[in-house]
Amino acid sequence: MEEKQSSTDNFENFVNFQLFHLKYERILLLKVDFNIGMVKMMDWMSPTSLSGIITFVALFSWGVFLNVKLYNDIGQ
């Protein structure tokens, strides 16, 4: 009976380890996807190209708008 108990414990540990491994791999994949996306974004937003300048201005003004809106919401 004692042997059976330890074998189920081992199985549970194995399953937990597999689940942890899956989660970790998914996080790694997300990180890699994010990094590739960032590199593409930086390439696309290079300051020399017109689209890069337009994108930067749009994102910057959107950030300023959000900050001002947040500040006004907190102020009220």
Secondary structure, DSSP 8 states (H G I E B T S, - for coil): -HHHHHHHHHHHHHHHHHHHHHHHHHHHHHHHHHHHHHHHHHHHT-TTSHHHHHHHHHHHHHHHHHHHHHHHHHH-
